[in-house]
Amino acid sequence: MNEKDKKIEDLPEEFSTLKEAGEFWDTHSTADYEEIFEPVDVEIALPPRRGKKVVLAADLAEKLSEIAIKQGVSTETLANLWLQEKLTQIVG
């Protein structure tokens, strides 16, 4: 069977979970569904970035990143949460 003859699976009306959607798109190509997509206009207002950079040891950064992924948050978010917890313990 060549590429033209392959059967494209119907796109589900909706997904029950984000995980289900992710699993579907991990095994399907959006190129196969271009005819049903509609263009949208999106504006995103990002707040100005404020803060300071903190350089972490490579091994700490890697471990932090692994834990953040498992918890479903960004590395930056996890670092901020942990630092806030520690500062609350120390400063009150």
Summary of the structure (lengths in Angstrom):
residues: 92
radius of gyration: 21.1
end to end distance: 67.6
largest distance: 67.8
contacts: 120
relative contact order: 0.06
helix: 54%
strand: 0%
